[in-house]
């Protein structure tokens, strides 16, 4: 959603989500980030990443920055592969990082690499849908830096890296890159816990 806001060029205030914050829970009753709360002209509240991106694309239509194609078949393709990212790629990253059993972490890492290759075979280039930067790119590109930081030996093929490089040259992506130290602070407690659970007693 953050990248979509940048793409649309609208004024916004970025606020870190706090699960117990009343304003956040009003926008996202299940406590799922991200969430959008409009403060002028409407009381719209929207949550969950892909839903937020589609909402912004429909609420702020633009010929210069469409995030979904106009043709029904192309829109369906975009939605399918964005869902593939959220359902079949991102969960394996978490499992490869945080599963307590080393064998299960390795298995998750293998599935992550396999599904990234499946994604890469569908890239039309330079972005997933060719020249159009879209919902699909937004669904996955924020995770690329996490792969490099936390799974440095993950097998990423040439087509995937070329796609990631094209996305990262886009201003909306550059403006929303999370500082690596913040990522490390976010994941460190969970990584430490997973490591303690997998280490044999001495």
N, C-alpha and C positions, 0 to 999 in steps of 0.2 A: 504493500500500500504506500509506503514511503516513496519508493521509486515512481509510482504512478502519480503521486502528488507533484513530484518534481517535473515529470513529463508534461503534466497539464499546466504547469506554471502558475498555480494558484497560491495565494498566501495561506500559510498554515502555521500552527505552533506545535512543535514536537514535544511530547510529554512522555517520559518513561512510564510504562505501565506498572502499577502497583496493584497486586491482586486483591488487596483489601480496601482499595480506595473506592469511595462511594460513586464518584463521577465515572470512574472506569467501569464499575459494575453496572452502572446505568446504561452505558453504551454497549457493554458486553456482559450480559447476565451470567454466562458460564465462565467468565474470567479468561476468555481466550483473546490473546493479542494477535494482530493489532486491532484497534477499533478507531472509528471516526465519529466525532460528535460535531455537528455543524452548530455554530453559535450565532449565525445571522440569517434571518429570513425563513428558517425552518427548524424543526426539532429532530431532524433525521439522526438516527443512530445506527451505525453499521459495524459489524465485526466479522472477523476471520479474513485472512489475507486475500484469497482469490475473490471472495464476495466483495471485499472493499474495492479491489481493482475494477471489477465489472461495474460496481456502483459508480465509481468515479468516471468511467468511460461513458456511461449512459447519462449521468447527471451533468457532465461537462463535455458534450460532444465537440469534436474538433476535426477538421479535415487534415490539419497539420500533425496531430498527435493521436490518431486512433489506436486503441490498444486491442481491438478485435477487428477482424475483417468484416466487410459488409456482406459478402456472399455466405449464405447459410452453411454450405458444406465446409467452407474455410473456417467459419466460426466454430463449427462442431469439431473440426480438427484441432483448433486452438484449445478449446475446452478439454478435449480428451487428453492432450499432452500436458496441459497444465495440471490436470488431475493426476496424471501418471507421475508427475514430479512430486506432488504432495503425498501420494499414496504409496508409490513404489520406489522412490529414491530417498527422500528425506528421512523416513523412519529407519532405513538401514544405516544412515550416517549415525544417528543416535545410538543404534544398537552396536555398531562397530566401535563406538567410542565408550559406551557406558555399560555394556553387558558385563556381568561379574565373571562369567566363565570365559577364559581366553579362547577356547574352541568356538564358542558362540560368537565372540567378537570377530574372529577370523572368518566365520561363515557369513556373518552380516557384511563384512567388508567385501567379500567375494561377490555377494549379491548386489551390493552397491556398485561395484565396478561393472558388473554385467549389465545392470539396468542403465548405467550411464552410457555404455556402449550402444544399447538399444536406442536411447535418446539421440545419441550422436549420429546414428545412421539415418535419422529422420530430418536432420538439420538441412534446410534448403540453402542457407548461407546468404549474407554473412550472419543474419539472425535466424532464429528457428523457422520463421515463415518467409524467408528471403529478405527483401529490403525493409519489411515492416517489423519494427520493434514492437513486441506484443506481450499479452498476458503470459504466454509461455516463457518468454525470456525472464520476465519479472518473477515468475514462480521459482526459478532455479538459480539465477545468477547470484543472489546474496549468499548462497551456500558455497560458491566456488572458493572463496577465501577461507572458509572453514575447512574445506578439504585440504588446502595447501598448508594451513596452520597445524591441523590436528591429525591428518592422515597423509603425511608428506610422501609416503611410498605408494599411495593409491595409484593404480594404473589408469591414467587419463590419456585417451588417444588424441591424435593430431587434430581431428575434426572438432572434438570437444574443446580443446584448448584454443583453436582458432575462433570458435563461437564465443568463448569466454572473453577473449581479447577484444573482439568486436563490441561486445556488450560493455566492457569496462572502458572503452573509449567514449562511450556515450555520457554526456554531462549528468544526466539524471542518476546514473549508476555511480559515477565518480563522487557526486555530492552526498551519497548515502552510504559510502563504505564505512563500516564500523571499525574503530581503532582496534588493532590486534590485542592490545593490552586489556581492553574491555571484554573482548571475547575470552581471553585467558582467565580473567577474573570470574566471568560467568560460568565457565565450564570446570574450573579447577576443583571446587569442592566435590562435584560429581565424579571427576576423574580420580581424585584421591580416594573416594569411597570405593569405586570400582577396583582400583589397584589393591587396596587393603583387603577386599573380599577375595581377590584372586591369588594373592601371595600365600604360599604355603607357610604354616607355622614354623618358627625357628626353634 
